[in-house]
Amino acid sequence: MDPGQLIDEKPRTEFLADSTRAIVSRNQSPDVGFDASVNPYRGCEHGCVYCYARPTHEYLGFSSGLDFERKILVKHKAPQLLRDALSAPGWKPRVIGMSGVTDAYQPVERGLELTRGCLKVLRDFRNPVTIVTKNHLVTRDADLLSDLAAHDCVHVTVSVTTLRNELQRIMEPRTSIPARRLDAIHRLASAGIPVGVFVAPVIPGLTDEEVPSIVRAAAEAGAMYASFLLVRLPLGVADHFTHWLETHLPDRKDKVLGRIRQARGGKLNDGAFHRRFRGEGQYAGQLEGLFRAAVRQAGLEGAPPPLSVAGFRRDGGVQRDLFS
């Protein structure tokens, strides 16, 4: 793995067909709020330097550096595979997470509409879904999301890492700019879709001081709830992130890495369940306190609205459509 790959200025993105025969992935993580997820894409063109999912590309024979953001595997049959899964006799309706690994609204989705196709299936079956994204493109699907919201089957969380365009451009180069993410919150909230803000990841010594302003801006835009996550740097991501700091923010490198180690027991990563999202120690406690105070002041102390499986339709609405 070559950390230098991350700074290639004009690489060409390749979109490769993923011939997977299953679309619903399962996890047994006790600190994740769902055990089933759907990812129409593998790899993510957003190119966030800190992305914890980068190492997953190595299982496919690619690098976690440039390959992760420029060799995107596309599951063209995702909507039909999802329809097959939800139609199966053994399927038990449950919350499905979208963007659990890579963003379902990355740039290529604008043309392929695979995420939209999956949402149509979820709408037809009224199976609940939770979505996390950094892309304003999510507003395109407000019609489907509104249909799901009418049956308590969706909430959307928009990730806002920084309000500074100059930092976003070098840290998350192909994501929506901060103002567009706040606009996405506003548009979804105006459409009656439960929406919140995910202040994630918080990067110690770099974005931690922005936590109150991000929470406040999201609340003003219409967010109903807020959550946060401390930056995670598993496996080769630590090297990539360190190289990025050396290249773009050398004067901040020691401060950022030092504070991450303070919250990670002297390391750059701690994968232990429950600790991995929050960290531990004095700094982690201070960060938690800062976030809680910001949430309280902004009036966002509530949790995301509960999702319901009560309206699930085993036939995906086919019988209703036939009789009508």
C-alpha positions in Angstrom: 0.0 0.0 0.0 1.4 3.4 -1.1 0.1 6.3 0.9 1.3 8.6 -1.9 -1.4 7.2 -4.1 -3.9 9.4 -2.2 -2.6 12.7 -3.7 -2.8 11.7 -7.4 -4.4 14.8 -8.9 -6.3 13.5 -11.9 -6.7 9.8 -11.8 -9.4 8.1 -13.9 -12.2 6.3 -12.1 -13.1 2.8 -13.2 -16.5 1.3 -12.7 -16.4 -2.5 -12.5 -19.3 -4.8 -12.5 -19.9 -6.7 -9.2 -21.5 -10.0 -9.9 -22.5 -10.7 -6.3 -25.6 -12.8 -5.8 -26.6 -11.4 -2.5 -27.2 -7.8 -1.6 -28.1 -7.9 2.2 -25.0 -8.2 4.4 -25.3 -9.1 8.1 -23.2 -8.0 11.1 -23.2 -9.0 14.7 -21.6 -5.8 16.1 -23.2 -5.0 19.4 -22.5 -1.2 19.0 -24.3 -0.8 15.6 -28.0 -0.1 15.5 -28.8 -2.6 12.8 -27.7 -6.1 11.8 -28.5 -5.9 8.1 -27.1 -3.5 5.5 -27.2 -2.8 1.7 -24.4 -1.3 -0.2 -24.9 -0.9 -4.0 -21.3 0.1 -4.4 -17.9 -1.1 -3.1 -15.3 1.5 -2.9 -16.2 5.2 -2.7 -15.4 8.0 -5.1 -15.9 10.6 -2.3 -12.2 10.0 -1.4 -12.4 10.9 2.3 -8.9 10.5 3.5 -9.9 9.1 6.9 -12.5 6.5 5.7 -12.4 3.5 8.0 -13.8 1.3 5.1 -10.7 1.7 2.9 -9.1 -1.6 4.1 -12.2 -3.5 2.8 -10.9 -3.0 -0.8 -7.8 -5.1 0.0 -10.1 -8.2 0.3 -10.9 -7.6 -3.4 -7.3 -7.5 -4.4 -7.1 -3.7 -4.6 -5.3 -1.1 -2.6 -6.9 0.9 0.2 -5.4 4.0 -1.2 -6.2 5.2 -4.7 -7.9 2.0 -5.7 -10.6 2.4 -3.0 -11.7 5.7 -4.5 -11.0 5.1 -8.2 -11.9 1.4 -8.7 -15.6 1.3 -7.8 -17.5 -2.0 -7.9 -21.0 -1.6 -9.0 -23.8 -4.0 -8.1 -26.1 -3.4 -11.1 -28.6 -6.0 -9.9 -28.9 -4.5 -6.4 -32.6 -3.5 -6.7 -33.7 -6.9 -8.0 -31.5 -8.8 -5.5 -33.1 -6.7 -2.7 -36.6 -7.5 -4.0 -35.7 -11.2 -4.1 -34.4 -11.0 -0.5 -37.4 -9.2 0.9 -39.8 -11.6 -0.9 -38.1 -14.7 0.5 -40.2 -16.7 3.0 -37.4 -16.6 5.5 -37.0 -12.8 5.5 -37.9 -11.2 8.8 -38.6 -7.5 8.4 -35.8 -5.5 10.1 -34.0 -2.2 9.8 -31.6 -2.1 6.9 -28.7 0.3 7.0 -27.6 2.0 3.8 -24.1 3.5 3.5 -22.8 1.3 6.3 -19.5 0.8 4.4 -19.5 3.2 1.4 -21.8 6.1 0.6 -24.9 5.1 -1.3 -25.0 8.6 -2.8 -21.5 8.9 -4.1 -21.3 10.7 -7.5 -21.9 7.7 -9.8 -25.3 7.2 -8.2 -26.6 10.3 -10.1 -26.6 8.4 -13.3 -27.0 4.7 -12.3 -29.8 5.3 -9.7 -29.1 2.0 -8.0 -29.7 3.4 -4.5 -33.0 4.9 -5.8 -33.9 1.5 -7.2 -33.3 -0.1 -3.8 -35.4 2.6 -2.1 -38.3 1.9 -4.4 -38.1 -1.8 -3.3 -38.0 -0.7 0.4 -40.9 1.6 -0.2 -43.0 -1.2 -1.9 -42.3 -3.6 1.0 -42.4 -0.8 3.7 -39.2 -2.2 5.2 -37.5 0.3 7.4 -34.2 1.8 6.4 -31.7 4.2 7.9 -29.3 6.2 5.7 -26.1 8.1 6.3 -24.6 10.2 3.6 -22.3 13.2 2.8 -24.0 14.0 -0.5 -26.8 16.4 -1.3 -27.9 13.9 -3.9 -30.1 12.3 -1.2 -32.6 15.1 -1.7 -33.4 13.7 -5.2 -35.2 10.8 -3.5 -37.3 12.9 -1.3 -40.4 11.4 -2.9 -39.5 7.9 -1.9 -38.2 8.9 1.5 -41.5 10.7 2.2 -43.5 7.6 1.3 -41.3 5.6 3.7 -41.6 8.3 6.4 -45.4 8.0 6.3 -45.1 4.5 7.7 -42.2 5.3 10.2 -39.8 3.4 7.9 -36.9 5.9 7.4 -34.6 8.4 8.9 -31.7 10.1 7.1 -28.5 11.3 8.8 -26.3 13.8 7.0 -22.6 13.6 8.0 -21.0 17.0 8.5 -17.3 16.9 9.4 -16.4 20.6 9.0 -18.0 23.9 8.0 -14.8 25.0 6.3 -14.8 24.6 2.6 -11.0 24.8 2.4 -10.6 21.8 4.7 -13.5 19.8 3.1 -11.8 20.2 -0.3 -8.6 18.5 0.7 -10.0 16.1 3.3 -13.2 14.9 1.5 -12.6 16.1 -2.1 -15.6 14.7 -3.9 -18.3 15.1 -1.2 -20.9 17.9 -1.2 -19.6 21.1 0.3 -20.7 21.9 3.9 -23.4 24.4 2.8 -25.0 21.8 0.5 -25.1 19.2 3.3 -26.9 21.7 5.5 -29.2 22.4 2.6 -29.9 18.7 2.3 -31.0 18.7 6.0 -33.3 21.6 5.4 -34.9 20.1 2.3 -35.5 16.7 3.9 -36.9 18.3 7.1 -39.2 20.5 5.0 -40.5 17.4 3.2 -41.4 15.8 6.6 -38.5 13.3 6.5 -36.9 12.6 9.9 -33.3 13.9 9.5 -30.4 14.4 11.8 -26.7 15.4 11.7 -23.8 13.1 12.2 -20.8 15.1 13.4 -18.4 12.5 12.1 -15.7 11.8 12.2 -14.5 14.3 14.8 -10.7 14.7 14.3 -8.9 15.8 17.4 -6.9 18.9 17.0 -8.4 19.6 13.6 -12.2 19.6 13.7 -13.1 19.2 17.4 -13.4 22.9 17.9 -16.1 23.0 15.3 -18.5 20.6 17.1 -20.7 23.3 18.7 -21.0 25.3 15.4 -21.8 22.2 13.3 -24.5 21.2 15.8 -26.0 24.7 15.9 -26.0 25.0 12.1 -27.6 21.6 11.7 -30.3 22.5 14.2 -31.0 25.8 12.4 -31.3 23.8 9.1 -34.0 21.5 10.7 -32.1 18.5 12.1 -34.1 16.6 14.7 -31.3 14.8 16.4 -27.5 14.7 16.5 -24.7 12.1 17.0 -20.9 12.0 16.7 -18.1 9.6 16.2 -14.4 9.9 16.9 -12.1 9.3 13.9 -11.1 5.7 13.4 -7.8 4.8 11.7 -7.7 1.0 11.3 -4.9 -0.9 9.6 -3.4 1.0 6.6 -5.8 4.0 7.1 -3.4 5.3 9.8 -0.6 5.5 7.3 -2.7 7.2 4.7 -4.0 9.7 7.2 -0.5 10.4 8.5 0.8 11.0 5.0 -2.1 13.3 4.3 -1.3 15.4 7.4 2.4 15.6 6.3 1.4 16.7 2.9 -1.4 19.2 3.6 -1.2 20.2 7.3 2.4 19.5 8.5 2.1 22.1 11.3 -0.9 20.2 12.7 0.4 16.7 12.4 1.9 16.2 15.8 -1.1 17.8 17.6 -3.6 15.8 15.7 -1.9 12.4 16.1 -1.0 13.2 19.7 -4.7 13.9 20.6 -5.9 10.8 18.8 -3.4 8.7 20.8 -4.7 10.3 24.0 -8.2 9.0 23.1 -7.0 5.6 21.9 -4.9 4.4 24.8 -1.6 5.5 23.2 -2.4 4.1 19.7 -4.0 5.5 16.6 -6.8 3.0 16.6 -8.8 0.9 19.0 -11.2 -1.5 17.5 -12.9 -2.6 20.7 -16.7 -2.6 20.5 -18.2 0.5 22.2 -14.8 2.2 22.7 -14.1 2.4 18.9 -16.7 5.1 18.4 -16.0 7.3 21.4 -12.5 6.6 22.7 -11.4 6.7 26.3 -9.5 8.9 28.7 -9.6 12.5 29.6 -9.6 14.0 26.1 -12.4 11.6 25.0 -14.4 12.6 28.1 -13.9 16.3 27.3 -15.0 15.8 23.7 -18.1 13.9 24.9 -18.9 16.8 27.2 -18.5 19.3 24.5 -20.8 17.5 22.2 -23.5 17.0 24.9 -23.4 20.6 25.8 -23.7 21.7 22.2 -26.7 19.3 21.6 -28.4 20.5 24.8 -28.0 24.1 23.8 -29.3 23.5 20.2 -32.3 21.5 21.5 -31.3 18.2 19.7 -31.1 15.9 22.8 -33.7 13.5 21.4 -32.9 10.2 19.7 -33.8 9.4 16.1 -37.5 8.4 15.8 -38.0 4.7 16.2 -38.4 2.8 13.0 -41.4 0.4 12.5 -41.9 -3.0 10.8 -45.6 -2.9 11.4 -46.5 -2.0 7.9 -44.2 -4.5 6.2 -45.9 -6.1 3.1 -44.6 -9.6 2.3 -45.8 -9.2 -1.4 -44.3 -5.8 -1.8 -47.7 -4.4 -2.5 -48.3 -6.5 -5.6 -51.6 -7.9 -4.4 -52.9 -4.5 -3.5 -51.9 -3.2 -7.0 -53.6 -6.1 -8.7 -56.9 -5.6 -6.9 -56.9 -1.8 -7.4 
